[in-house]
Amino acid sequence: MKEMVEYLVKSLADHPDQVALAEHETDDSILLELKISPDDIGKIIGKNGNTINAIRTVLQAAASSQRKRVKLEVVS
């Protein structure tokens, strides 16, 4: 799942080399912390959060097939 999020975000970002994703996994859940360039934050979040919510929806669909819960956070 980490690779999928990296691919999606790097495809959208103007500075894909500054995309960093940290993964913290427990028994039934996964926390993904996304760090991106300050210039790309608006582009990744999107208008009214539509872009980041779409990425989260795709991520949740992939996680449900593995019977896990996933949370994606954008950190600065």
C-alpha positions as CSV (number, residue, x, y, z in Angstrom):
1,M,0.0,0.0,0.0
2,K,2.9,2.3,0.7
3,E,4.1,2.0,-2.8
4,M,0.7,2.8,-4.2
5,V,0.4,6.0,-2.2
6,E,3.9,7.0,-3.2
7,Y,3.1,6.4,-6.9
8,L,-0.1,8.4,-6.7
9,V,1.4,11.4,-4.8
10,K,4.6,11.5,-6.9
11,S,2.5,11.5,-10.1
12,L,0.7,14.6,-8.8
13,A,3.5,16.5,-7.2
14,D,5.7,19.1,-8.8
15,H,8.6,18.0,-6.6
16,P,8.4,14.2,-6.5
17,D,11.9,13.9,-5.1
18,Q,10.7,15.5,-1.8
19,V,7.9,13.0,-1.2
20,A,8.5,10.9,1.9
21,L,6.2,8.3,3.3
22,A,6.5,6.7,6.7
23,E,4.6,3.5,7.6
24,H,3.6,2.4,11.1
25,E,1.8,-0.9,11.3
26,T,0.0,-2.6,14.2
27,D,-1.9,-5.9,14.2
28,D,-5.0,-4.6,12.3
29,S,-4.2,-1.1,11.2
30,I,-1.7,0.9,9.3
31,L,-0.7,4.6,9.7
32,L,0.9,6.3,6.7
33,E,2.5,9.7,7.3
34,L,3.0,11.7,4.1
35,K,5.7,14.5,4.0
36,I,5.7,16.6,0.9
37,S,7.2,19.9,-0.3
38,P,5.3,23.0,1.0
39,D,4.8,24.0,-2.6
40,D,2.8,20.8,-3.3
41,I,0.5,20.8,-0.3
42,G,-2.3,22.6,-2.0
43,K,-2.0,20.4,-5.1
44,I,-2.1,17.1,-3.0
45,I,-4.9,18.2,-0.7
46,G,-6.9,19.7,-3.6
47,K,-10.0,22.0,-3.5
48,N,-12.0,21.2,-0.4
49,G,-9.8,18.2,0.2
50,N,-11.1,16.3,-2.8
51,T,-7.7,15.0,-4.0
52,I,-6.5,13.7,-0.6
53,N,-9.9,12.2,0.1
54,A,-9.8,10.3,-3.3
55,I,-6.4,8.9,-2.4
56,R,-7.7,7.8,1.0
57,T,-10.7,6.1,-0.6
58,V,-8.4,4.1,-3.0
59,L,-6.2,3.3,0.0
60,Q,-9.1,2.1,2.1
61,A,-10.4,-0.1,-0.7
62,A,-7.0,-1.7,-1.0
63,A,-6.7,-2.2,2.8
64,S,-10.1,-3.8,3.1
65,S,-9.0,-6.6,0.8
66,Q,-6.3,-7.4,3.4
67,R,-8.8,-6.9,6.3
68,K,-6.8,-4.0,7.7
69,R,-7.7,-0.4,8.5
70,V,-5.6,2.4,7.1
71,K,-5.1,6.1,7.9
72,L,-3.3,8.6,5.7
73,E,-2.0,11.8,7.3
74,V,-0.3,14.7,5.7
75,V,2.4,16.0,8.1
76,S,4.6,19.1,7.8
